[in-house]
Amino acid sequence: MAEAKRDYYEVLGIGRDADDAAIKKAYRVLAKKYHPDMNPGDKEAEKKFKEASEAYAVLSDPEKRRQYDQFGHAAFEGGAGGAGGFGGFDFNGADFSDIFGDIFGDLFGGGHRGGRANNGPMKGANIRKSIRITFEEAVFGCEKELDLILKDPCEDCNGTGAKPGTSPETCSKCGGRGQIVYTSQSFFGTVQNVQTCPACGGSGKAIKEKCPKCSGTGYTSSRKRIKVSIPAGIDNGQSVRIRDKGEPGLNGGPRGDLLVEVNVSRHPVFQRQDVHIFSTVPISFAVAALGGDVRIPTVDGDVIYTVKAGTKTDTKVRLKGKGVPSLRNSQVRGDHYVTLVIQTPERLSAEAKEALRRFDELTGNTLNQNIGGGEKEKKKKKGFMEKVKEAFEE
């Protein structure tokens, strides 16, 4: 018993109201996934590929789609009779050209679309370098210098790569097009694949006699110092782009760019989140209880801040406008958030200890009062026992 065919809309995974673009997009995904060249020897993938192709051949044709919507699969039974299709289905009239042009371009590195050769002017490659700066330099910006080896057009051959007095010739392998067209046989017949000419590298030109100074490359290298302006507010991992300081262009194209990645060193006190700065400042118990002035370090220098009486530990203080400038507008700055932490002294003199005990008594610390009371009671009991002992000794 023959296996029942699935609904064509179900095969492509689309709704019955799908337009031509949706049908083509859905089929392209399935064709690329199940194409025999991508799944050699996989019978199941080949079956799904044929199923999707059959569904696309019907739904992409307005007349066939109308018949299918009205009569279903019965509209094509009996009359198609093996006219070159899969499983007796007739593919005549179905346009797969643009679909498989794209698919084979993905499979084999660039399908032939009748485009122009790539031997026109091309921008040079970008150069990437990194630089390390301090936290403060990132906040306020700075000037740095980089030592680079840069290429420049050879002065002897004017960048042609040919020996002075000679000129580059048309590449015999690609005929000056810069591309080679390879023809291969696929499931659907002959397919053309376009690749960069390996002989001329896509330039379309061949050099018979190379320039002795640049060895035919057309460029000479030299060490140069490049000044880099680091903008205020730059963050770790961001890059500064310097135009036209990259690799030279090809065939008269512009130079690439220099991309300088900024690495910001950690600060021992400050931490940064976006345009805001965070830090912690210790304060004494006396200042927290009574209030007073504390000195808070910021990127702009120390700031005197008045702590309110009764301040608790981990209190957050906001210093408006003491953060990092915005990259978009250096006149706009973030804030500096400070956490005040009460510091417990580790070493105390006898006088200081006594003062703290007296402080506990005055503030009604019941725990210390109980401890103190126990010690007094102990002393009283000890005095009584001594008196009894003295009485018996008499």
C-alpha positions as CSV (number, residue, x, y, z in Angstrom):
1,M,0.0,0.0,0.0
2,A,1.5,3.3,-1.1
3,E,2.2,5.8,1.7
4,A,-0.2,8.7,1.8
5,K,1.3,12.0,0.8
6,R,1.5,14.8,3.4
7,D,-0.2,18.1,2.9
8,Y,2.1,20.4,0.9
9,Y,1.6,23.3,3.3
10,E,2.5,21.0,6.2
11,V,5.6,19.8,4.3
12,L,6.9,23.4,4.0
13,G,5.7,24.3,7.5
14,I,3.6,27.3,6.3
15,G,0.0,28.4,6.5
16,R,-2.4,28.2,3.6
17,D,-2.4,32.0,3.4
18,A,1.4,32.2,2.9
19,D,2.6,34.5,0.1
20,D,5.2,33.7,-2.6
21,A,8.1,35.1,-0.4
22,A,7.1,32.9,2.5
23,I,6.9,29.8,0.3
24,K,10.3,30.4,-1.2
25,K,11.9,31.1,2.2
26,A,10.5,27.9,3.7
27,Y,11.6,25.8,0.8
28,R,15.1,27.3,0.8
29,V,15.6,26.3,4.4
30,L,14.4,22.7,3.8
31,A,16.4,22.3,0.5
32,K,19.6,23.5,2.2
33,K,19.0,21.2,5.2
34,Y,18.1,18.0,3.2
35,H,20.1,18.5,-0.1
36,P,21.8,15.2,-1.1
37,D,25.1,17.0,-1.5
38,M,24.9,17.9,2.2
39,N,23.7,14.4,3.2
40,P,25.5,11.9,1.0
41,G,24.1,8.4,1.3
42,D,21.2,9.5,3.6
43,K,18.1,8.1,2.0
44,E,15.8,9.7,4.6
45,A,17.2,13.2,3.8
46,E,16.9,12.5,0.1
47,K,13.2,11.6,0.6
48,K,12.5,14.8,2.5
49,F,14.3,16.8,-0.1
50,K,12.2,15.4,-2.9
51,E,9.0,15.9,-0.8
52,A,9.9,19.5,-0.2
53,S,10.8,20.1,-3.8
54,E,7.5,18.6,-5.0
55,A,5.6,20.8,-2.5
56,Y,7.4,23.9,-3.7
57,A,6.9,23.1,-7.4
58,V,3.1,23.1,-6.8
59,L,2.7,26.0,-4.3
60,S,5.1,28.3,-6.2
61,D,3.0,28.0,-9.4
62,P,-0.2,30.1,-9.1
63,E,-2.3,27.8,-11.3
64,K,-1.0,24.6,-9.7
65,R,-1.6,26.0,-6.3
66,R,-5.2,26.9,-7.2
67,Q,-5.8,23.4,-8.4
68,Y,-4.2,21.9,-5.3
69,D,-6.2,24.1,-3.0
70,Q,-9.4,23.0,-4.8
71,F,-8.7,19.3,-5.3
72,G,-5.7,18.4,-3.2
73,H,-3.3,15.7,-4.4
74,A,-5.9,14.3,-6.7
75,A,-5.4,17.3,-9.0
76,F,-2.1,15.9,-10.2
77,E,-2.7,12.1,-10.2
78,G,-2.8,10.2,-13.4
79,G,-1.7,13.0,-15.8
80,A,1.8,13.6,-14.7
81,G,3.1,10.1,-15.4
82,G,6.8,10.3,-14.9
83,A,7.8,13.3,-16.9
84,G,11.2,13.7,-15.4
85,G,10.1,14.3,-11.8
86,F,10.4,12.4,-8.5
87,G,8.1,9.5,-8.0
88,G,6.1,10.3,-11.1
89,F,5.6,14.0,-10.3
90,D,6.2,16.5,-13.1
91,F,8.5,19.4,-12.3
92,N,8.1,21.1,-15.7
93,G,7.5,24.8,-15.2
94,A,8.9,25.0,-11.7
95,D,11.6,27.7,-11.3
96,F,14.4,26.5,-9.0
97,S,17.1,28.7,-10.6
98,D,17.3,31.4,-8.0
99,I,16.7,29.0,-5.1
100,F,19.6,26.7,-6.0
101,G,21.8,29.6,-7.0
102,D,21.6,30.7,-3.4
103,I,21.9,27.2,-2.0
104,F,24.9,26.2,-4.0
105,G,26.5,29.5,-3.1
106,D,26.2,28.5,0.6
107,L,27.3,24.9,0.0
108,F,30.3,25.6,-2.2
109,G,31.5,29.1,-1.2
110,G,29.7,31.4,-3.5
111,G,27.2,30.7,-6.3
112,H,27.4,32.2,-9.7
113,R,24.9,35.1,-10.0
114,G,26.3,36.8,-13.0
115,G,27.8,39.6,-10.8
116,R,30.9,41.7,-11.6
117,A,34.4,40.6,-10.8
118,N,35.8,41.4,-7.5
119,N,39.0,43.0,-8.9
120,G,37.7,46.6,-8.4
121,P,38.9,48.9,-5.6
122,M,38.7,47.3,-2.2
123,K,39.2,48.8,1.2
124,G,42.2,47.5,3.1
125,A,42.0,45.3,6.2
126,N,41.7,46.8,9.7
127,I,44.5,46.5,12.2
128,R,43.7,45.7,15.8
129,K,46.0,46.7,18.7
130,S,45.5,47.0,22.5
131,I,46.6,49.5,25.0
132,R,46.5,49.7,28.8
133,I,45.6,52.8,30.7
134,T,44.9,53.7,34.4
135,F,41.4,54.1,36.0
136,E,41.9,57.9,36.1
137,E,43.0,58.0,32.4
138,A,39.8,56.2,31.4
139,V,37.7,58.7,33.4
140,F,39.3,61.9,32.1
141,G,40.8,60.8,28.8
142,C,44.4,60.9,27.7
143,E,46.9,60.8,24.8
144,K,48.9,57.7,24.1
145,E,51.4,56.6,21.5
146,L,51.6,53.3,19.7
147,D,54.6,51.8,17.8
148,L,53.3,50.0,14.7
149,I,54.7,48.4,11.6
150,L,52.6,49.9,8.8
151,K,52.7,49.3,5.0
152,D,52.9,52.1,2.5
153,P,52.8,51.9,-1.3
154,C,56.3,51.2,-2.7
155,E,57.9,54.4,-4.0
156,D,59.9,52.7,-6.7
157,C,56.9,51.0,-8.4
158,N,54.1,53.3,-7.2
159,G,52.4,50.3,-5.6
160,T,52.1,48.2,-8.8
161,G,54.6,45.6,-7.7
162,A,56.1,45.6,-11.1
163,K,59.8,46.4,-11.8
164,P,60.2,50.0,-12.7
165,G,59.8,50.5,-16.4
166,T,57.4,47.6,-16.7
167,S,53.7,47.2,-16.0
168,P,51.5,44.4,-14.6
169,E,49.8,42.3,-17.3
170,T,46.4,40.8,-17.5
171,C,46.1,37.6,-15.6
172,S,46.1,34.7,-18.1
173,K,44.2,32.4,-15.8
174,C,41.1,34.5,-15.2
175,G,41.4,36.9,-18.2
176,G,41.6,39.9,-15.9
177,R,38.3,39.2,-14.2
178,G,39.8,38.2,-10.9
179,Q,37.4,35.3,-10.7
180,I,37.4,31.7,-11.9
181,V,34.1,29.9,-12.7
182,Y,34.0,26.2,-11.9
183,T,31.3,24.0,-13.3
184,S,30.0,21.0,-11.4
185,Q,27.2,18.5,-11.8
186,S,24.6,18.4,-9.1
187,F,21.3,16.8,-8.4
188,F,19.6,19.4,-10.6
189,G,22.1,19.5,-13.4
190,T,25.0,21.8,-14.1
191,V,25.9,24.4,-11.4
192,Q,28.5,27.2,-11.7
193,N,30.5,28.2,-8.7
194,V,32.6,31.4,-8.7
195,Q,35.8,31.7,-6.7
196,T,38.6,34.2,-6.4
197,C,41.4,33.6,-9.0
198,P,44.2,31.8,-7.1
199,A,46.9,33.1,-9.6
200,C,46.3,36.9,-9.1
201,G,44.4,36.9,-5.8
202,G,41.4,38.6,-7.4
203,S,43.4,41.6,-8.8
204,G,43.1,40.4,-12.4
205,K,46.7,41.3,-13.0
206,A,49.9,39.3,-13.2
207,I,53.4,40.6,-12.6
208,K,56.1,39.2,-14.9
209,E,59.1,41.1,-13.4
210,K,58.7,42.0,-9.7
211,C,59.9,45.2,-8.2
212,P,63.2,44.4,-6.4
213,K,62.4,46.8,-3.5
214,C,59.0,45.4,-2.5
215,S,59.4,41.9,-4.0
216,G,56.3,42.4,-6.1
217,T,54.0,43.1,-3.2
218,G,53.6,46.8,-4.1
219,Y,54.2,47.8,-0.4
220,T,57.1,48.5,1.9
221,S,56.9,48.3,5.7
222,S,58.2,50.8,8.2
223,R,57.9,51.5,12.0
224,K,55.7,54.5,12.9
225,R,54.5,56.1,16.0
226,I,50.8,56.7,16.0
227,K,49.1,59.1,18.5
228,V,45.9,57.8,20.0
229,S,43.4,60.1,21.7
230,I,41.6,58.2,24.4
231,P,38.2,60.0,25.0
232,A,37.0,60.7,28.6
233,G,34.6,58.0,29.9
234,I,35.9,55.1,27.8
235,D,35.3,51.7,29.5
236,N,37.3,48.6,29.6
237,G,37.2,46.6,26.4
238,Q,35.9,49.4,24.2
239,S,37.9,50.5,21.1
240,V,39.1,53.7,19.5
241,R,38.9,53.8,15.7
242,I,41.6,55.7,13.9
243,R,40.7,56.2,10.2
244,D,43.0,55.3,7.4
245,K,45.8,53.8,9.6
246,G,45.1,50.1,8.7
247,E,46.3,48.0,5.8
248,P,46.6,49.6,2.3
249,G,43.6,49.1,0.0
250,L,43.6,46.8,-3.1
251,N,43.4,48.1,-6.6
252,G,43.4,51.7,-5.5
253,G,40.9,51.2,-2.7
254,P,41.2,53.2,0.6
255,R,43.2,52.1,3.6
256,G,41.6,50.2,6.4
257,D,41.4,51.5,10.0
258,L,43.3,51.1,13.2
259,L,41.2,49.7,16.0
260,V,42.8,50.3,19.5
261,E,41.2,48.2,22.2
262,V,41.5,49.8,25.7
263,N,42.3,47.8,28.7
264,V,41.7,49.7,32.0
265,S,43.7,48.7,35.1
266,R,41.8,48.0,38.3
267,H,41.8,50.8,41.0
268,P,42.6,49.9,44.6
269,V,39.6,52.0,46.0
270,F,37.2,52.7,43.2
271,Q,34.9,50.4,41.2
272,R,33.0,51.4,38.1
273,Q,29.6,50.5,36.7
274,D,28.7,52.3,33.5
275,V,29.2,56.0,34.4
276,H,28.9,55.5,38.2
277,I,31.7,55.0,40.7
278,F,31.4,53.0,43.9
279,S,33.7,53.0,47.0
280,T,33.7,52.2,50.7
281,V,34.8,54.6,53.5
282,P,35.4,53.6,57.1
283,I,34.2,55.9,59.9
284,S,34.7,55.7,63.7
285,F,31.9,54.8,66.1
286,A,32.1,58.2,67.7
287,V,31.6,60.0,64.3
288,A,28.7,57.7,63.5
289,A,27.1,58.3,66.8
290,L,27.8,62.0,67.2
291,G,28.1,63.1,63.6
292,G,31.1,64.9,62.1
293,D,33.2,65.5,59.0
294,V,34.9,62.6,57.1
295,R,37.3,62.8,54.2
296,I,36.1,60.9,51.1
297,P,38.5,60.2,48.2
298,T,37.1,60.8,44.7
299,V,38.6,60.9,41.2
300,D,38.5,64.7,41.6
301,G,40.3,64.7,44.9
302,D,39.2,64.4,48.5
303,V,35.7,65.7,49.5
304,I,34.7,66.6,53.0
305,Y,31.4,65.1,53.9
306,T,29.4,65.8,57.0
307,V,28.0,62.6,58.6
308,K,24.7,62.9,60.4
309,A,24.5,61.9,64.1
310,G,23.2,58.3,64.5
311,T,24.4,57.1,61.2
312,K,24.3,53.3,60.8
313,T,26.9,51.1,59.2
314,D,26.4,50.4,55.4
315,T,24.7,53.8,54.9
316,K,24.9,54.9,51.3
317,V,26.0,58.4,50.3
318,R,25.6,59.9,46.8
319,L,28.1,62.4,45.6
320,K,26.4,63.9,42.5
321,G,28.5,64.5,39.4
322,K,31.6,62.9,40.8
323,G,31.3,59.8,38.5
324,V,32.5,59.1,35.0
325,P,31.8,61.4,32.0
326,S,29.5,60.2,29.4
327,L,31.1,59.2,26.1
328,R,28.3,61.0,24.2
329,N,28.7,64.2,26.2
330,S,31.7,64.7,28.4
331,Q,29.9,67.5,30.2
332,V,27.5,65.0,31.7
333,R,28.9,62.8,34.5
334,G,27.6,60.0,36.6
335,D,27.6,59.9,40.4
336,H,29.9,58.5,43.1
337,Y,28.2,56.2,45.6
338,V,30.0,55.8,48.9
339,T,29.2,53.1,51.6
340,L,30.0,54.3,55.1
341,V,31.2,51.4,57.3
342,I,31.6,51.8,61.1
343,Q,35.1,50.7,62.0
344,T,35.6,48.7,65.2
345,P,38.9,49.5,66.9
346,E,41.2,46.4,67.5
347,R,43.6,47.9,70.1
348,L,42.5,50.0,73.0
349,S,44.3,51.6,75.9
350,A,43.2,51.0,79.5
351,E,41.7,54.4,79.6
352,A,39.8,53.9,76.4
353,K,38.4,50.6,77.7
354,E,37.3,52.2,80.9
355,A,35.7,55.0,78.9
356,L,33.8,52.4,76.8
357,R,32.6,50.6,79.9
358,R,31.5,53.9,81.4
359,F,29.7,54.6,78.1
360,D,27.8,51.4,78.2
361,E,26.7,52.2,81.8
362,L,25.5,55.6,80.8
363,T,23.6,54.3,77.7
364,G,21.9,51.6,79.6
365,N,23.6,48.5,78.2
366,T,21.9,45.8,80.3
367,L,24.3,43.1,79.3
368,N,27.3,45.0,80.5
369,Q,25.4,46.1,83.6
370,N,24.7,42.5,84.5
371,I,28.3,41.6,84.0
372,G,29.4,44.5,86.0
373,G,26.8,43.7,88.7
374,G,28.1,40.1,88.9
375,E,31.6,41.3,89.5
376,K,30.5,43.7,92.3
377,E,28.4,40.9,93.9
378,K,31.4,38.6,93.7
379,K,33.6,41.2,95.4
380,K,30.9,41.6,98.1
381,K,30.8,37.8,98.7
382,K,34.5,37.7,98.8
383,G,34.7,40.4,101.4
384,F,32.1,38.6,103.6
385,M,34.0,35.3,103.5
386,E,37.1,37.1,104.4
387,K,35.4,38.6,107.4
388,V,34.1,35.2,108.5
389,K,37.6,33.7,108.1
390,E,39.0,36.5,110.1
391,A,36.4,36.0,112.9
392,F,37.3,32.3,113.3
393,E,40.9,33.0,113.3
394,E,40.5,35.3,116.2
